[in-house]
């Protein structure tokens, strides 16, 4: 098959970019694949982070045509023409934010007018965004109607899709494990690299946004401090809201010594030491579709404690690969951390994780995609 992927990709940073790059690699084994990437993803004034690009060398480098400027419609038409000239059988459109709905919908519509039997497939990270705006549904409907079929990665996104399309043609394919960050480092070595000496290490990893609940983890740290000695929370992630709110909360809860926040985006080549040093990854999200962070944790055989929201329960085998807790509940989070650190349950779970993660393979994802295309 000849496949075109329209998506953010390296050198842009982030999980969606990385996922698209790994998907490109796996599809390229048996198919001819071209990737159409952004020359400008967001205007700087709309981007809340420090930079949109990976600091160092990305974990995965793929060839891509950086031809799409999100604020220049002429590039959307030019991109459509490039794809039309390549005459693909399938075009995969990566959809995660209504901001991109019009440009992707226009590209898809032009391709479908010119190529008779092409299949346009939406790979949907989100259909309804975490942070909602008044025009989201209008924009998403415009994009969704330009597609023939869909890939979703959780029950939540599956349900959202059915709000926009009656009897959609789709495949539900779970987010594969990110396996591109290198091998697990010996724990003592990883702790040395981080400069952390405490016995127990709890990791929070990823962008800091309201819906991801780092404030809940800060409050849980105060409760945990009353029960457990010799532990460290290591929170790693750039804030998209400004730092002061969280710095103040850390101070107000008196956990400056127990809660270390590295407020920056971590380059791909430094990810391994954070996960390798940790006992458990804590993600107290208020909402979620699926989580790439869980799949990084699984790569390093680390169990997770996550909230029972969105698509997260589908990614966790209770008591084997992790635990599910109720959202907005610092007490419950602290209790789960205390009980399973003290009993060494988290370390025992690493063998379970190493087996459980096999179901989230890239081979399964690609086979599911191929089945959808050939139905």
C-alpha atoms as one frame of an Amber mdcrd trajectory, in Angstrom:
protein
   0.000   0.000   0.000   0.978   3.615  -0.466   0.252   5.536   2.736   0.422
   9.243   3.546   0.531  10.414   7.154  -0.542  13.987   7.906   0.727  14.679
  11.409   3.095  16.521  13.640   6.367  14.557  13.718   9.981  15.094  14.836
  11.722  17.484  15.280   8.550  18.609  17.094   8.462  17.325  20.638   5.764
  15.447  22.512   4.015  12.110  22.603   1.858  12.589  19.502   4.874  13.485
  17.394   6.763  10.478  18.733   3.830   8.102  18.235   3.483   9.210  14.611
   7.208   8.677  13.994   7.162   5.152  15.441   4.005   4.355  13.468   5.783
   5.550  10.300   8.654   3.157  11.026   6.399   0.151  11.565   4.188   0.844
   8.563   7.279   1.326   6.381   8.286  -2.308   6.880   5.633  -3.471   4.405
   4.293  -0.282   2.835   5.447   2.850   1.028   4.920   5.703   3.508   5.282
   9.494   3.266   4.861  11.870   6.205   3.581  15.432   5.772   4.668  17.447
   8.787   4.354  21.038   9.989   6.627  23.919   9.112   4.757  25.801  11.825
   2.580  23.885  14.251   1.332  26.755  16.432   2.071  30.465  16.314   4.303
  31.220  19.295   1.642  33.350  20.995  -0.727  30.353  21.084   1.835  27.887
  22.424   2.028  27.831  26.252   5.386  26.035  26.482   8.950  27.230  26.085
   9.667  25.615  22.724   7.818  23.378  20.295  10.946  21.518  19.169  12.910
  18.680  20.740  16.009  19.982  22.525  18.383  17.189  21.570  18.220  14.419
  19.017  14.724  12.873  18.960  14.434   9.240  20.015  13.100   8.505  16.527
  14.072  10.413  13.380  12.039   9.931  10.226  12.009  11.706   6.868   9.102
  14.128   6.642   8.032  16.969   4.400   7.616  20.012   6.646   5.117  21.691
   4.379   2.103  22.642   6.550   1.865  26.083   8.119  -1.139  25.982  10.430
  -1.979  29.639   9.766  -1.332  29.732   6.012  -4.140  28.142   3.943  -1.993
  28.271   0.804   0.255  25.620   2.348  -2.761  23.444   3.081  -3.675  23.407
  -0.605  -0.067  22.863  -1.621   0.153  19.920   0.771  -3.023  18.421  -0.667
  -1.544  18.724  -4.162   1.666  16.981  -3.049  -0.321  14.117  -1.596  -2.479
  13.891  -4.731   0.642  13.637  -6.912   1.927  10.751  -4.781  -1.411   8.954
  -5.383  -1.731   7.163  -2.017  -4.172   4.391  -1.233  -4.636   5.623   2.344
  -4.168   8.979   4.066  -3.931   8.969   7.879  -4.852  12.280   9.516  -3.671
  12.667  13.096  -6.363  14.489  15.100  -5.831  15.754  18.622  -7.052  19.365
  18.745  -9.864  21.287  17.012  -7.308  23.981  16.154  -6.238  21.714  13.259
  -9.737  20.718  12.144 -10.161  23.150   9.247  -6.725  22.644   7.712  -6.970
  18.842   7.898 -10.567  18.824   6.711  -9.698  20.975   3.697  -6.712  18.822
   2.774  -8.830  15.677   3.037 -11.683  17.076   0.970  -9.396  18.090  -1.877
  -7.656  14.698  -1.882 -10.971  12.851  -1.983 -12.164  14.955  -4.911  -9.079
  14.094  -6.954  -8.292  10.477  -5.992 -11.249   8.213  -6.603 -10.604   5.282
  -4.247  -8.451   6.871  -1.559  -9.274   6.118   2.085  -9.003   9.000   4.543
  -8.620   7.712   8.105  -8.617   9.826  11.270  -6.263   8.615  13.992  -7.944
  10.268  16.962  -6.018  10.962  20.153  -8.907  13.156  21.264 -12.185  14.093
  19.655 -13.437  16.267  22.496 -10.431  18.144  23.914  -9.513  18.238  27.617
  -9.710  22.031  27.709 -12.930  22.946  25.973 -13.926  26.009  23.895 -17.247
  27.104  22.436 -16.404  26.296  18.804 -14.827  22.871  19.426 -17.829  20.829
  18.286 -18.326  22.867  15.117 -14.679  22.496  14.125 -14.512  18.815  15.001
 -17.683  18.086  13.020 -16.109  19.735   9.954 -13.066  17.477  10.244 -14.911
  14.279  11.156 -17.210  14.580   8.135 -14.204  14.637   5.804 -13.116  11.160
   6.954 -14.231   7.708   5.865 -13.041   5.733   8.877 -11.422   6.218  12.255
  -8.938   4.787  14.732  -9.567   5.378  18.435  -7.404   4.267  21.356  -9.871
   4.106  24.253 -13.527   3.597  25.133 -13.824   7.296  25.917 -12.772   8.406
  22.429 -14.912   5.646  20.930 -17.918   7.075  22.777 -17.053  10.621  21.692
 -16.787   9.511  18.050 -20.302   8.086  18.148 -21.623  11.479  19.245 -20.497
  12.859  15.876 -20.964   9.891  13.529 -23.804   7.403  13.438 -22.497   3.854
  12.918 -18.900   4.871  12.173 -16.421   2.533  10.529 -13.599   2.372  13.038
 -11.032   0.281  14.868 -10.189   0.534  18.563  -6.454  -0.014  18.877  -4.814
   0.547  22.233  -1.883   2.920  22.536   1.291   0.821  22.145   4.196   0.858
  24.573   6.838   3.501  23.855   9.923   1.351  23.429  12.386   3.881  22.020
  13.908   5.408  25.158  16.637   2.830  25.631  17.032   0.049  28.159  16.296
   0.244  31.849  19.248   1.478  33.916  20.172  -0.163  37.212  18.163   1.601
  39.882  21.100   2.711  42.028  22.860   4.100  38.981  19.726   5.977  37.883
  19.289   7.450  41.390  22.920   8.556  41.332  22.412  10.262  37.961  19.416
  12.124  39.396  21.224  12.979  42.628  18.449  11.368  44.703  19.369   9.364
  47.802  15.966   8.586  49.337  14.840   4.943  49.493  11.480   5.371  47.774
  11.039   7.341  44.543   7.594   8.307  43.193   7.598   9.765  39.672   5.173
  12.220  38.079   6.083  12.748  34.416   4.635  14.901  31.648   3.247  18.355
  30.977   1.752  20.130  33.976  -1.804  21.126  33.123  -4.895  21.543  35.277
  -6.499  18.288  34.157  -3.341  16.269  34.939  -3.675  16.878  38.676  -0.168
  17.590  39.935  -1.789  19.689  42.663  -3.465  16.502  43.945  -0.079  14.804
  44.165   1.341  17.758  46.107  -1.493  17.490  48.639  -1.013  13.724  48.832
   2.673  14.286  49.585   1.773  16.147  52.790  -0.385  13.206  53.914   2.244
  10.653  52.933   4.891  12.576  54.893   2.983  11.854  58.098   3.169   8.082
  57.470   6.386   7.394  55.593  10.018   8.395  55.935  12.757   8.342  53.343
  10.743   9.042  50.170  10.989  11.561  47.345   8.432  12.735  44.829  10.180
  13.584  41.559   7.840  15.585  39.306   9.167  16.222  35.823   7.322  18.389
  33.363   6.997  21.857  31.929   4.027  23.842  33.213   1.497  25.142  30.702
  -0.124  27.324  33.368   2.769  29.210  34.928   4.801  27.883  37.836   3.768
  30.124  40.712   0.524  28.286  41.492   2.342  24.996  42.057   5.409  26.443
  43.777   3.076  28.151  46.222   1.155  24.921  46.842   4.384  23.019  47.529
   5.360  25.666  50.084   1.911  25.871  51.710   1.888  22.099  52.247   5.373
  22.124  53.728   6.772  19.507  51.332   9.712  21.415  49.831  12.114  18.655
  50.933   9.934  15.784  49.727   8.613  17.230  46.460  11.148  17.996  43.722
   9.721  19.595  40.585  11.878  19.839  37.469   9.814  22.306  35.478  11.096
  21.602  31.994  10.560  19.312  29.049  12.950  16.361  29.247  14.826  15.413
  26.047  14.235  11.878  24.821  17.784  10.766  25.654  17.282  11.600  29.353
  13.943   9.873  29.919  15.362   6.492  30.981  17.025   7.669  34.188  13.810
   9.099  35.641  11.747   5.951  35.118  14.593   3.592  36.013  15.083   5.341
  39.375  11.419   5.201  40.364   9.371   2.651  42.302   6.056   3.757  40.823
   4.602   6.360  38.457   1.714   8.402  39.899  -0.711  10.108  37.494  -3.697
  11.610  39.368  -5.462  12.940  36.242  -8.868  14.581  36.457  -9.660  13.518
  32.899  -7.939  11.444  30.253  -8.403   9.672  26.953  -5.329   7.449  26.943
  -1.853   8.059  28.329   1.505   7.810  26.639   3.120   8.231  30.068   1.628
   4.931  31.239   3.155   3.288  28.177   6.583   4.747  28.928   6.269   3.428
  32.487   5.409  -0.029  31.153   8.435   0.015  28.859  10.592   0.357  31.973
   8.450  -2.267  33.795   7.184   0.278  36.315   3.716  -0.010  37.877   1.380
   2.968  37.909  -1.164   4.531  40.218  -3.715   6.348  38.071  -7.203   7.761
  38.480 -10.249   5.873  37.279 -11.082   8.330  34.494 -11.359   8.209  30.713
  -9.339   5.515  29.009  -6.911   4.914  31.889  -8.755   1.896  33.394  -8.368
   0.064  30.057  -4.593   0.333  30.364  -4.266  -1.061  33.898  -4.567  -4.570
  35.290  -5.623  -3.888  38.871  -3.037  -5.093  41.360  -0.771  -6.418  38.604
   0.333  -3.502  36.438  -0.985  -0.780  38.725  -3.856   0.552  40.792  -6.892
   2.696  40.020  -7.983   5.391  42.464 -10.840   7.881  42.530 -10.076  11.335
  41.089  -9.475  14.411  43.249  -8.646  12.258  46.275  -5.227  13.034  47.829
  -5.957  10.782  50.824  -6.569   7.719  48.694  -3.516   8.432  46.567  -1.334
   8.785  49.671  -2.716   5.550  51.149  -2.038   3.522  48.014   1.489   4.886
  47.788   2.185   4.208  51.460   0.803   0.674  51.582   2.508  -0.541  48.428
   5.853   1.111  49.043   6.035  -0.178  52.604   5.136  -3.725  51.562   7.475
  -3.715  48.514   4.419  -4.530  46.399   5.458  -2.080  43.668   8.822  -3.767
  43.178   7.127  -7.174  43.067   4.762  -5.898  40.356   7.585  -5.204  37.886
   7.511  -8.838  36.679   3.756  -8.594  36.159   4.197  -5.393  34.160   6.817
  -7.016  31.917   4.228  -9.631  30.889   1.150  -7.404  30.826   2.704  -4.833
  28.485   3.045  -7.394  25.665  -0.602  -6.840  24.720   0.236  -3.217  23.833
   2.522  -4.005  20.909   3.127  -2.000  17.752   2.565  -5.165  15.735  -0.992
  -5.402  17.083  -1.565  -1.728  16.293  -0.365  -2.068  12.694  -2.363  -5.266
  12.130  -5.476  -3.508  13.389  -4.871  -0.620  11.006  -4.369  -2.991   8.056
  -7.574  -4.840   8.922  -9.534  -1.587   8.970  -8.175  -0.594   5.566  -8.952
  -3.943   3.928 -12.472  -4.412   5.348
